């Protein structure tokens, strides 16, 4: 369980993982050493496992993003996961309950590239059925 202070720190890091400890300390109203020790504790506890890159909205607007729902053969699910992990356009892969087994979020530079990617995913050994939806806009992204 996280404390309110840890949750506030994580929220700031999600918005800008490159913020300096001095800036984080100012925003949280604590000392830099307090911020640094909280970050170190969160890393040691395995809550923070890495830092990433957030792409500029202008760049991302040029990409065609889609949700791809997959039904997979249960015995081949691990093989499908490995094959999807190997595809650079795959941004996120979720196992889900319901009518489908997985949701894959992908991006491509064009509709043509997205179409080819969807064909490639649909042809994977273990993928029984797909359904895709192109993302028109993102209203909330935290």
N, C-alpha and C positions, 0 to 999 in steps of 0.2 A: 504494500500500500504506500502511495506517495503522500507526502505532506503537501499542504497548500503551497508552501514556498518552492518545493521541488516541481510541482505542477506549473507554477508561474514561470519558473526558469525554463522548463521544457517548452512552454508556449513561446517564449521569446526565442529560444534556439530553433524552433520549427520555422519561425518567421525569418530568422537570419542566423544560421549556424556559424557565420563568420564574425558575428558581433564580438567586439573586444570584451574582456572581463570587466574593464572599467565602465563600458557602456551598459553592460548587463547589470552591474552593481548599481549604477545610477538609476536605472529604470526600476530596479527592485528595492532600492533604498537600503542596501547593505554594503559591506566592504568588498573589495576585490578578492581578498583572501577567502571570504565566505563563499563567494560565487565559485571560485576555483575549487574549493574543497567539496562543494555540492556537486559540481560537474565530475570531479574525480570519483566521488562516492557513487554517482549514478552510472558511471562507466564500470567501476569495479563490481557493482551489483548486476551488471548486464542489462540495465535499462537503456542506456545509450550504448549502442554497438557500432556506431559509425556516423559519418556525416555525409550529406549528399549535396547535389546541385539542383537548384530550382531554375528552370529555364524562363527566359523573359516571355511575357505574354505575346509580344509581337512575333517572336520566333515560333511559339507554339501555335499561334493562329494560322500559320502557314502550313501546319501539319493536319492531316486527316486522321482523327482519332475515332476509335470504335470500341464498343463492348462486344465481345464474341462469347456467346454461351456455348458450352460443349457438353455433350453426353459422351462418356467414354466407357470402354469395356473395362470393368473393374480390375481384371487381372493385368491389364496393360496401362493402368493409370500412372504408375511410376515412369514408364517409358514415355508417355505423353508429356509428363511434367519435364523430364530431361530434354525432350525435343523442343518444347516451348522455351525452356531456359536458354537454349542455344540460339534462339532467334533474337537479334538485337531490337527489332521493332516491338517486342513484348515488353510492356512497361510494368504490368502487374498481373499476377495470377492468383486467383482465389479459389479455394474449394468451397462449395456452397451446398445447401440443402435445397430440396425442391425438385422441379422437373429436369434441371440440368445439374451436372456434377461440378463444373468449373466455370468461372467467368475470367476471361482474359481481356485486359485492356491493352490495346495496341495503337501505335501511331505509324503513319507512313507519309512520305512527301507528297503523294498524289492519290487520286482515286484509282488510277491504273495500278500503282504499287500496292494499294490496299487490296484491290481485287486479287492480285497475284498472291499476296500474303494469305488472304482468306482461303484461296484454293489450296495453298500449301498446307495450311492448318487442317483443312477438311480432308486432305489426302493422307494425313499421318496415320500410321498403324495404331489402332486403338481408339481413334476418334470415330464415333458412330454417327453423330449428328451435330450440326452447328446452327446457330442463329445469331445474326449480327445486327447491331444498330450503330449508325454513325452518330458521334457526339456533335451536336450543333453548337452548343455553348456550355461553358462551365459557370454555374452561378455561385458556388461556394467551393473553395479549395483551401483547406487548412493544412 
